[in-house]
């Protein structure tokens, strides 16, 4: 009986290899996040590998205008966020910003965002730094999401004060993080990768009380 030739496996391109080699900072908590999430109450997940870039530029300069042309704008003041398509720019300081974009925007996967930002900066004063591996992203959603965060965040998270579409640098459970309120009941948390597992476990613990049938 003639042997059937095995179908050759398509070779991985460089983008596939880069994706396969990545290790999520909170990947070990994936199953715990699924088990600890309570549909309709509070849910948590990690959004790993988002493309992030740190920008520094004098907002009055031509450099800032060129960077803004790439990102769709730069936020004007504390807490403000500019969203253009699937790219967001968060205000971190008078001349400091964090760009957040989808995974595929990274140059290692063929994206052109970082090269375009570097080209816009040119040789002028300022900075464009790839921070994609510096932080991970947690997304906390649901009507109890704010209550969970209030257990360890000193910001006033009441919706009259902390409105959807704003972001601030803060601490959650004594861990430095950026907190972005993306919707009325949705928050994105950006901890540094080295603190991701600790903060992820703290959030799960803070969510646990809402699994009790005694909690309305």
VENFEN-V488366 format. One line per field, one symbol per residue. ss: DSSP state (h for helix, s for strand, l for the rest). phi: phi as a letter, one per 30 degrees, with the letter a starting at -180 (. if undefined). psi: psi as a letter, one per 20 degrees, with the letter a starting at -180 (. if undefined). A space follows every 50 residues. Layout:
ss=???
phi=???
psi=???
This chain:
ss=lllllllllllllhhhhhhhhlllllhhhhhhhhhhlslllsssssllll sssssslllllhhhhhhhhhhllllllllsssssllsssssssllsssss slhhhlhhhlllhhhhhhhhhlllllssssllllsllsssslllhhhhhh llsllllllllllllsssssssllsssssssssllssssssshhhhhhhh hhhhhhhhhhhlllll
phi=.dddddddddddddddddddddbdecedcedddddddbeibabbaccdid dbbccbadddcdeddddddddjkcdcaeidbccbiccbbcdcaebbbccb bdedddddcjdcddeddddddicddkabbdcecdbcbcccbjdcdddddd dbbdddcdedcccejbbbdabbhicdacccdcadbbbcccddedcddddd dddddddddddddddd
psi=ppqppqpqppqprhggggghiqpphkhijghhgghiqopifpqqqpnqjq pqppqpqpiirhghhgghhgijqpqirpiqpppocjpqppphrhkpqppp rrgiiqhijjqjgghhghhhgcjrpapopojhihrapqppqrijgghghi ijpiqojpihgnqpjqqqpapokjpprpoooirhkpqppnqqhijggghg hggghhihhiipiip.
